[in-house]
Amino acid sequence: MKSFQQRLEQYAALAVEVGVNVQPGQKLYVISPIAAAPFVREVVKRAYKLGSPYVHVDWNDEGVTRARLEHAPEEGLSIHPAWYVAGRVAMAEEGAAFLWVDAADPDLLSGIDAARAGAVSKAQQQTLTPFRKFTLNNEVAWSIVAVPSKAWADKVFPERAEPEREDALWEAIFAAVRVDAADPVAAWRQHAAGLRAKADRLNERRYKELRYRSAEGTDVAIGLPEGHIWVSAGTRNKQGTTFIPNMPTEEVFTSPLRTAVNGKVASSKPLSYNGSLIDRFAITFADGRIVGYEAETGLAALRELIETDEGSHYLGEIALVPFRSPISDTNVTFYNTLFDENAACHLAIGFAFPFCLEGGLAMSKEEQLASGLNQSLTHVDFMIGTADLDIDGVRADGTVEPVFRGGNWAF
């Protein structure tokens, strides 16, 4: 049995060697809450052992974030310093890898006016636009991982005794990212190969449209642009280095045709957005655009998300995830999109991925939009997968084929 410290070190090694795949001589930029400091220290050690000349850690603190939302004057909410973004851009131009560490409290901004939280989020997204192109176009290697915090563990395991909650969340995360495998790196390579096989099959079929149906209320048709590409776990940056953007990952995904989404989708898991929970919600589309929405919990936060800009009224991603997956089989709702999106099929409001379209990375934004890829400041995933979800693929000649049956792959 591996000790906790051994597993922590192996998790850090996975993040550095498989997630961002740091190369000798390559710098690493880590964005992390201070609650994750013990894990980040192991990440830094591993990066230096692999030959990184410099690791920069960009710390943040949830208490400071909430204090700003509670007490800053209205005019201060739109401030996001340009110099902060310039630092990221400079390191991206030098070829650095970027690792995000998440330990967010799902209820961090409970009671905060959604409009104030939305103002801060929009200002950050606008200021970060010059940097976002490096990750959106896969010009740099980047990845997201997560570690427990007390507040997050309290939310996920409220039925357990308080001293046991963080340990329980650690166990769930270690299992989800395959740290408990005899050889975690080999396990990830095998897993990535399996996902690539699913993506290859979808790319070979060249579906024109996917049709979703479930008893939970999802009944929607989603068109796919000409030349769309299904992508899975591993990808490459412009230097040809492979990396895995999300750990864990169980998805095969692409970007939809912006103006070809019609019908209604119902959420299957809560969405933690900007420190607020949105739950039991539904969204209606016509010709791609959101024309109606409702939520039992977090309606104001959902409204702020959809009203971010014009592009946030459209979808930018569709992802296929089997209902039977290592994360789903835990029967744990993580209240964290990194995990919950890999337990269920999901969609994303906001910008599309240029690398999901043939020639997309060489296109201007105007050309991408004309080809059917959505443009927006935001990109937020929400889950719609259920145990009874059926998905059909429609080919150009009208042939209809099963893609999902009963929530799982039909091939």
C-alpha positions in Angstrom: 0.0 0.0 0.0 1.4 3.4 -1.0 1.7 6.0 1.7 -0.1 9.3 1.4 3.2 11.1 0.7 4.1 8.6 -2.0 0.8 9.2 -3.7 1.1 13.0 -3.4 4.5 12.8 -5.0 3.2 10.6 -7.8 0.2 12.9 -8.4 2.6 15.9 -8.7 4.8 13.8 -11.1 1.7 13.0 -13.2 0.8 16.7 -13.4 4.3 17.7 -14.4 5.3 14.7 -16.6 2.0 13.8 -18.2 -0.2 16.9 -17.7 2.0 19.7 -18.9 4.9 17.4 -19.9 7.7 19.8 -18.8 10.8 19.4 -21.0 14.4 20.0 -20.0 15.1 23.8 -20.2 11.4 24.7 -20.2 9.9 27.1 -17.7 6.8 26.3 -15.7 4.1 28.8 -14.6 1.8 27.5 -11.8 -1.5 29.2 -10.8 -2.7 28.0 -7.4 -4.6 28.8 -4.3 -2.5 28.9 -1.1 -4.6 26.0 0.2 -2.8 23.8 -2.2 0.7 24.7 -1.1 2.0 21.2 -0.1 1.0 19.8 -3.5 2.5 22.8 -5.4 5.8 22.3 -3.5 6.0 18.8 -4.9 5.2 20.1 -8.4 8.0 22.6 -8.2 10.5 20.0 -7.0 9.5 17.6 -9.8 9.8 20.3 -12.4 13.3 21.2 -11.3 14.3 17.6 -11.2 13.2 17.3 -14.9 15.4 20.2 -15.9 13.2 23.2 -15.7 15.3 26.4 -15.2 12.6 28.4 -13.5 9.2 27.7 -11.9 6.9 30.7 -11.1 4.0 30.2 -8.7 1.1 32.7 -9.0 -0.7 32.4 -5.6 -4.3 33.4 -4.9 -6.5 33.2 -1.9 -10.3 32.7 -1.7 -10.7 34.9 1.4 -9.2 37.8 -0.5 -11.4 37.1 -3.4 -14.6 37.1 -1.3 -13.4 40.3 0.5 -13.1 42.1 -2.8 -16.6 41.0 -3.8 -18.1 42.1 -0.5 -16.3 45.4 0.1 -14.7 46.8 -3.1 -16.4 49.9 -4.6 -18.4 49.3 -7.8 -15.8 50.9 -10.0 -13.1 48.7 -8.5 -14.8 45.5 -9.8 -13.7 46.2 -13.3 -10.0 46.5 -12.5 -7.8 43.6 -13.6 -4.2 44.9 -14.1 -2.7 44.7 -17.5 0.8 44.1 -16.0 -0.5 40.8 -14.5 -1.5 39.5 -17.9 1.7 40.8 -19.5 3.7 38.5 -17.2 1.8 35.4 -18.4 2.1 36.5 -22.0 5.9 37.0 -21.6 6.3 33.5 -20.2 4.1 32.0 -22.9 6.2 33.7 -25.6 9.2 32.1 -24.0 7.5 28.7 -24.4 6.6 28.1 -20.7 4.1 25.4 -19.7 1.1 26.5 -17.6 -0.4 24.4 -14.8 -3.6 25.4 -13.0 -4.3 23.9 -9.5 -7.9 24.0 -8.4 -9.1 23.7 -4.8 -12.2 25.9 -5.0 -15.0 26.2 -2.4 -18.2 25.6 -4.4 -20.0 28.0 -2.1 -17.3 30.7 -1.9 -19.5 33.5 -3.1 -22.8 32.3 -1.5 -24.8 35.5 -0.7 -22.8 37.7 -3.0 -24.7 39.7 -5.7 -24.3 37.7 -8.9 -23.9 40.9 -10.8 -20.8 41.9 -8.8 -19.3 38.5 -9.3 -20.1 38.7 -13.0 -18.4 42.2 -13.3 -15.2 40.8 -11.9 -15.3 37.7 -14.0 -15.9 39.7 -17.2 -13.1 42.1 -16.5 -10.7 39.2 -15.9 -11.8 37.5 -19.1 -11.4 40.7 -21.2 -7.9 41.5 -19.8 -6.8 37.9 -20.3 -7.7 37.9 -24.0 -4.1 38.4 -25.2 -3.0 35.4 -23.1 -5.9 33.1 -23.9 -4.8 32.6 -27.5 -1.8 30.7 -26.3 -4.0 28.1 -24.6 -7.0 28.2 -26.9 -4.7 27.6 -29.9 -2.5 25.1 -28.0 0.5 27.2 -28.6 1.7 26.2 -25.1 1.3 23.0 -23.0 -1.2 23.5 -20.3 -3.2 21.4 -17.8 -5.6 21.7 -14.9 -5.5 19.5 -11.8 -7.2 19.7 -8.4 -6.5 19.1 -4.7 -8.8 19.1 -1.7 -9.5 22.1 0.5 -11.4 22.0 3.7 -14.4 23.9 2.3 -14.6 21.8 -0.8 -14.4 18.5 1.2 -17.1 19.8 3.6 -19.4 20.3 0.6 -18.7 16.9 -1.0 -18.8 14.7 2.1 -21.1 16.5 4.7 -22.2 13.1 6.0 -18.8 12.2 7.2 -17.1 13.2 10.5 -15.3 16.5 9.9 -11.8 15.1 10.4 -12.4 12.5 7.7 -13.7 14.7 4.9 -10.5 15.9 3.4 -9.0 12.4 3.5 -12.1 11.1 1.7 -11.7 13.7 -1.0 -8.1 12.9 -1.4 -9.0 9.2 -1.9 -11.6 10.1 -4.5 -9.1 12.3 -6.4 -6.3 9.8 -6.3 -8.6 7.2 -7.7 -9.9 9.5 -10.5 -6.4 10.4 -11.7 -5.2 6.8 -11.5 -2.5 7.5 -8.9 -3.3 4.2 -7.3 -2.3 2.2 -10.4 0.9 0.3 -10.1 2.4 2.5 -12.8 0.3 5.7 -13.0 2.2 7.1 -16.1 1.7 3.8 -18.0 -2.0 3.7 -16.9 -2.5 7.2 -18.3 -0.9 6.3 -21.6 -3.2 3.3 -22.0 -6.2 5.4 -21.0 -5.3 8.1 -23.5 -5.0 5.5 -26.3 -8.5 4.2 -25.5 -10.0 7.7 -25.8 -8.1 8.3 -29.1 -9.7 5.2 -30.5 -13.2 6.6 -29.8 -12.2 10.0 -31.4 -10.8 8.2 -34.4 -14.1 6.3 -34.9 -16.1 9.5 -34.7 -13.8 11.3 -37.1 -14.2 8.5 -39.6 -18.0 8.6 -39.4 -18.2 12.4 -40.2 -21.6 13.0 -38.6 -23.5 16.0 -39.8 -25.6 16.2 -36.6 -26.0 14.5 -33.2 -29.5 14.0 -31.6 -29.8 13.7 -27.9 -32.8 12.3 -25.9 -33.3 11.5 -22.2 -36.3 11.2 -19.9 -34.7 13.9 -17.7 -35.8 16.5 -20.3 -33.0 16.7 -22.9 -34.3 16.6 -26.5 -31.9 18.5 -28.7 -30.3 18.3 -32.2 -26.7 19.7 -32.5 -25.2 20.3 -35.9 -21.5 19.8 -36.6 -19.5 22.1 -38.9 -17.9 20.8 -42.1 -14.4 19.7 -41.2 -15.0 19.3 -37.5 -12.4 17.2 -35.6 -13.1 15.0 -32.5 -10.3 15.4 -29.9 -9.5 13.3 -26.8 -7.1 13.3 -23.9 -3.7 14.0 -25.5 -2.9 16.9 -27.8 0.3 18.7 -28.9 1.6 22.3 -28.6 3.3 24.1 -31.5 6.6 22.6 -30.5 5.1 19.1 -31.0 5.1 18.3 -27.2 2.2 16.2 -26.1 0.2 17.2 -23.1 -3.2 16.5 -21.4 -5.2 19.6 -20.6 -7.5 18.1 -18.0 -6.6 15.5 -15.3 -8.8 13.6 -14.9 -10.3 13.3 -18.4 -12.8 10.8 -19.8 -14.2 12.9 -22.7 -14.0 12.9 -26.4 -15.1 16.4 -27.7 -15.5 18.8 -30.6 -17.0 22.2 -31.3 -20.6 22.4 -32.7 -21.9 24.4 -35.6 -22.7 27.7 -33.9 -26.1 28.3 -35.6 -27.4 24.6 -35.6 -28.5 23.8 -32.1 -32.2 23.3 -31.6 -34.2 22.0 -28.7 -33.9 21.8 -24.9 -31.2 20.4 -22.5 -31.6 19.6 -18.8 -28.7 19.6 -16.4 -27.8 16.4 -14.7 -25.4 17.7 -12.1 -24.9 21.0 -10.2 -22.7 23.7 -11.9 -20.2 25.6 -9.7 -19.8 28.9 -11.4 -17.9 32.0 -10.0 -18.4 30.7 -6.5 -22.1 30.1 -6.9 -24.0 26.9 -7.4 -26.5 26.6 -10.3 -28.6 23.5 -10.0 -31.6 21.8 -11.7 -31.6 24.0 -14.7 -32.6 23.8 -18.3 -31.7 25.8 -21.4 -33.6 26.1 -24.7 -31.9 26.8 -28.1 -33.2 27.9 -31.4 -30.9 28.2 -34.4 -28.0 27.9 -32.0 -28.9 30.8 -29.7 -30.2 30.4 -26.1 -33.8 31.6 -26.2 -34.9 30.5 -22.7 -33.5 29.2 -19.5 -34.7 28.3 -16.0 -33.1 27.1 -12.7 -34.3 26.0 -9.3 -31.1 27.2 -7.7 -28.7 29.9 -8.9 -30.9 31.5 -11.6 -29.2 34.9 -11.2 -25.7 33.3 -11.7 -27.0 31.5 -14.8 -28.3 34.7 -16.2 -24.9 36.4 -15.6 -23.2 33.6 -17.4 -25.5 33.7 -20.4 -25.4 37.5 -20.6 -21.6 37.7 -20.5 -21.5 38.7 -24.2 -23.3 37.8 -27.4 -21.2 34.6 -27.8 -22.2 33.3 -24.4 -25.7 32.8 -25.9 -24.2 30.0 -28.0 -22.4 26.7 -27.5 -18.6 26.2 -28.0 -18.2 22.5 -27.1 -19.9 19.2 -27.1 -18.3 16.4 -25.1 -19.2 12.7 -25.0 -18.5 10.9 -21.7 -19.9 7.5 -20.8 -22.2 7.3 -17.7 -20.1 4.3 -16.5 -16.7 5.9 -15.9 -14.3 5.8 -13.0 -15.6 9.1 -11.8 -19.2 8.4 -12.3 -18.9 5.0 -10.6 -17.8 6.7 -7.4 -21.4 8.1 -7.1 -19.9 11.3 -5.8 -21.0 14.7 -6.9 -17.8 16.8 -6.7 -19.3 20.2 -7.2 -16.3 20.9 -9.4 -16.5 21.0 -13.1 -13.1 19.3 -13.7 -14.5 16.2 -12.1 -18.2 16.4 -12.7 -17.7 17.0 -16.5 -15.8 13.8 -16.7 -18.7 11.8 -15.1 -21.3 12.8 -17.7 -21.8 14.1 -21.3 -21.6 17.8 -21.3 -21.9 21.0 -23.3 -20.1 24.3 -22.9 -21.5 27.8 -23.3 -19.0 30.2 -24.9 -16.0 30.1 -27.2 -15.2 27.1 -29.5 -11.9 25.4 -30.0 -10.1 26.3 -33.3 -8.1 23.0 -33.1 -11.5 21.2 -33.5 -11.8 22.4 -37.1 -9.6 21.4 -40.0 -7.4 24.5 -40.7 -9.0 26.3 -37.7 -5.7 27.3 -36.1 -4.6 29.1 -39.3 -7.9 31.1 -39.6 -8.6 34.6 -38.4 -11.4 35.0 -35.8 -13.7 36.2 -38.6 -12.9 33.1 -40.7 -13.5 30.9 -37.7 -16.9 32.5 -37.0 -17.8 32.2 -40.7 -16.9 28.5 -40.5 -19.3 28.0 -37.6 -17.0 28.3 -34.5 -18.4 30.4 -31.7 -16.5 33.4 -30.3 -16.9 34.6 -26.7 -15.0 35.8 -23.6 -16.1 32.7 -21.6 -16.2 29.0 -21.8 -18.2 27.1 -19.1 -19.1 23.4 -19.2 -22.3 22.0 -17.8 -23.4 18.4 -17.5 -26.4 16.8 -19.2 -25.4 13.1 -19.2 -27.7 10.6 -17.6 -28.1 6.8 -17.3 -30.8 6.8 -20.0 -29.2 9.3 -22.5 -29.4 8.1 -26.1 -27.4 9.9 -28.8 -27.7 9.3 -32.5 -25.3 10.4 -35.2 -26.8 11.6 -38.5 -24.5 11.2 -41.6 -24.6 13.5 -44.6 -26.7 11.0 -46.6 -29.3 10.9 -43.8 -28.2 7.6 -42.3 -28.9 7.5 -38.5 -26.5 5.5 -36.3 -26.4 4.9 -32.5 -23.5 6.7 -30.8 -24.7 6.4 -27.2 -27.3 4.0 -25.7 -28.3 4.0 -22.1 -25.8 6.6 -21.2 -22.8 4.7 -22.7 -20.9 4.2 -25.9 -22.8 2.2 -28.5 -19.6 1.1 -30.2 
